[in-house]
Amino acid sequence: MAEFKVVVADPETGETVQREVDGQDANRFLGRELGDEIGGDAVGLEGFTIEITGGSDETGRPMRTDVSGTRLKELLLEGGVGFKPSRDGERKRITVRGREIADDVAQINVSVVDGEGDVASALAGDEE
């Protein structure tokens, strides 16, 4: 059975909250891709819509939108998700994960994009 840590970001306030999801709520994320929007009730935000913005697997490899599927791929990166160069022109071969969510993903990053009400109070009320 799938189990994820979901980091929910509120872009208006800049706050983030981490949630553990498993069971039926975790199954809502399986097969989705980066950029997809789903209902916020999967993470305790009824009436809100969330967008999947990123994630990583159990070893910390980041998900990238330019790699299809759930596979691992080695890319020669000049910057962006997965590599921050320390000098001009630096490139490095990095292993990254595809944009589709599968059981191998350990953490999913989401952002609230739409909804009625206060996101901070909805997130804080669900923690208790």
N, C-alpha and C positions, 0 to 999 in steps of 0.2 A: 504494500500500500504506500502511496506517495505521502511525503511529509516535507514541508518547506518552512523556512523562515521567510516571512514577507515583511519588507521594510516599506512602510507607507509614508509618503512625503506629502505635506501640505504646502503647495507652492506659494500660497498667500502669506503664511506666517513663517515658513522656512523650517517648521518643526517636523521631526520624523518619529515614528513609533514602530517598534518591531513586534510582529505577531508570529506565533507558531500556528500553522494550519495543517490539518491532516484529515483523513477520511474524505467525505463528500466535498468539503470545501477545497481541499487540495486537488481533487479530480477536476474541478472547474478550470484550473490552470493548465493541466496536461494537454498537449497538442496546440496550445496557443503560441503565438510568436510575439517578439518584441514589437511594440506599437499597437497591439490589439487592445481594445477596450472591453472591460467586463463589469458586471455589477459589483458594487462595493460590499454587498452583504457577505461575500466570501471571507472578508477580513473584519466583519463587524461594523460596516458602514452602510446601513440600510438607507436607501434613497440617494446614494452617491454612485458615480461612475468613476472607475479607476483605469489608468492606462499602464500597461507593462512597459517599463523603461529600461530594464536591464536585469542582470543577475549573474550568478557564478555557480560553478559546480563545487563538489566537496573538496577539491584540491585548490580552489581559488582561481581557476581559469575563468576569465570573463566571457560573457556572451557577446557576440558581435552581430550586427544586422546584416553585414555583407557575407556571412557564411550561412548557407542554407541547411535546414534540417537540424538534427541533434548531434551531429558528428563533431569530432575533434579535428582541427586543421592547423597546420603550421603556416603562419603568414609572416612575410618580411614587412615589418611595420616601421613607419617613419614617425608615428605618433598616433594619438587617438586612444580609443578604449584598449587597455591592455599594455600600453607602453608610453612612457613619458621620457623623451630623449633629454639627455643632460647637456648636449652641445649641438650646434647646427650641423645638419647632414648626417647625424647618427641614425643608423638603422639596426634593427635586431629581429631575429627570427623568434617568434613567440607562438606558443600553442594556445589556441582559443577554442571556444565552443560555439556551435551554431545558434541560430536565433529562435529555435523551437524549444519549448519547455518539455522536459522528459523527467523520468525518475532520477537521472544523474544530477539534476540541478539541486543545489542545497539552499540557495538564497535567491529570492525574486525581489526586485526593486519595482515599486509601483508609485504612481503619482495621481492625486485626486484631480480630475479634470472637470467634473460637473456634479451638481447636486444642490439640494435645498438645505439650508441651515449651516450651523457652525461645525466645521470638521474637527477642531480641537476638542470641543465638548463631547462630540460623538466618540472620538478616540479615547478620551480620558474616562468617559463613563463606562466604556467596555473593559477597562483594565481592572476595575474594582471587583 
